[in-house]
């Protein structure tokens, strides 16, 4: 399941299921809620996400674009080793700031 929480002005979206086509619409809807109020600042916590497929990668890129269109940003935090490999091998990881800690990632918006 995926959930949304707040850390100051930053939305943190985290989950413990694979980020795949099967969950795309649910995760997209959750991320869209973060776009409703002002400049979006989103951290996607990947610590407990076991796997990201091509649909999940596309979702992250599409949401990053939606955030940027509104003057905001989406960053990733704590990808496990498999997700880190997926992000690296596909080149998608180069499109994001990736932090080793959710608190650091959220704090990045305070700079």
C-alpha positions as CSV (number, residue, x, y, z in Angstrom):
1,X,0.0,0.0,0.0
2,X,1.1,3.6,-0.7
3,X,0.5,6.5,1.6
4,X,1.1,10.2,1.8
5,X,2.4,12.2,4.8
6,X,3.7,15.7,5.4
7,X,7.1,16.7,6.6
8,X,6.8,20.4,7.0
9,X,5.8,21.8,3.6
10,X,7.0,18.6,1.8
11,X,4.8,15.7,0.8
12,X,6.3,12.3,1.4
13,X,4.9,9.4,-0.6
14,X,5.9,5.9,0.5
15,X,4.9,2.4,-0.1
16,X,5.8,-1.2,0.5
17,X,4.5,-2.8,-2.8
18,X,6.1,-2.9,-6.2
19,X,5.8,0.2,-8.2
20,X,4.3,-1.5,-11.3
21,X,1.5,-1.2,-13.9
22,X,-0.9,-2.9,-11.5
23,X,-0.6,0.0,-9.0
24,X,0.0,2.9,-11.4
25,X,-3.4,4.5,-11.2
26,X,-3.5,4.4,-7.4
27,X,0.0,5.8,-7.0
28,X,-0.7,8.5,-9.6
29,X,-3.9,9.6,-7.8
30,X,-1.9,9.9,-4.6
31,X,0.8,11.9,-6.2
32,X,-1.7,14.1,-8.0
33,X,-3.1,15.1,-4.5
34,X,0.3,16.6,-3.9
35,X,-0.2,19.0,-6.9
36,X,-3.4,20.5,-5.6
37,X,-1.9,23.2,-3.3
38,X,0.7,25.6,-4.6
39,X,4.2,24.6,-5.6
40,X,4.6,20.9,-5.2
41,X,7.5,19.5,-3.2
42,X,7.4,15.7,-3.3
43,X,9.8,13.1,-1.9
44,X,9.1,9.5,-3.0
45,X,10.4,7.2,-0.4
46,X,11.6,4.0,-2.0
47,X,13.0,2.3,1.1
48,X,10.4,-0.5,1.2
49,X,9.5,-0.6,-2.5
50,X,10.8,-4.0,-3.6
51,X,10.7,-3.4,-7.4
52,X,10.0,-0.7,-10.1
53,X,8.9,-1.8,-13.6
54,X,8.9,0.3,-16.7
55,X,5.4,1.7,-15.9
56,X,6.6,2.7,-12.5
57,X,9.6,4.5,-14.0
58,X,7.4,6.3,-16.5
59,X,5.1,7.3,-13.7
60,X,8.0,8.9,-11.8
61,X,9.1,10.8,-14.9
62,X,5.6,12.0,-15.7
63,X,5.0,13.2,-12.2
64,X,8.4,14.9,-12.1
65,X,7.4,16.8,-15.3
66,X,4.0,17.7,-13.7
67,X,5.8,19.1,-10.7
68,X,8.2,21.1,-12.8
69,X,5.3,22.6,-14.8
70,X,4.0,24.0,-11.5
71,X,7.4,25.3,-10.4
72,X,8.0,22.4,-8.0
73,X,10.1,19.3,-7.8
74,X,10.0,15.6,-7.1
75,X,13.0,13.8,-5.6
76,X,13.6,10.2,-4.6
77,X,14.9,8.8,-1.3
78,X,16.4,5.6,0.0
79,X,16.0,3.2,-2.9
80,X,16.9,-0.3,-1.9
81,X,19.7,-2.0,-3.9
82,X,17.5,-3.5,-6.5
83,X,15.6,-0.3,-7.2
84,X,18.9,1.6,-7.2
85,X,20.2,-0.8,-9.9
86,X,17.0,-0.4,-11.9
87,X,17.2,3.4,-11.8
88,X,20.9,3.2,-12.7
89,X,20.7,0.6,-15.6
90,X,17.7,2.4,-17.2
91,X,19.3,5.8,-16.8
92,X,16.2,7.1,-15.1
93,X,18.2,7.7,-11.9
94,X,20.1,10.4,-13.8
95,X,16.8,12.4,-14.1
96,X,16.3,12.7,-10.3
97,X,18.0,13.8,-7.2
98,X,18.3,10.7,-5.1
99,X,18.9,11.0,-1.4
100,X,20.0,8.3,1.1
101,X,17.6,9.6,3.7
102,X,14.0,10.9,3.6
103,X,14.8,13.6,6.1
104,X,17.7,14.9,4.0
105,X,15.6,14.8,0.9
106,X,12.8,16.8,2.6
107,X,15.4,19.2,4.0
108,X,16.7,19.8,0.5
109,X,13.6,21.9,-0.1
110,X,14.6,24.2,2.8
111,X,17.8,25.3,1.0
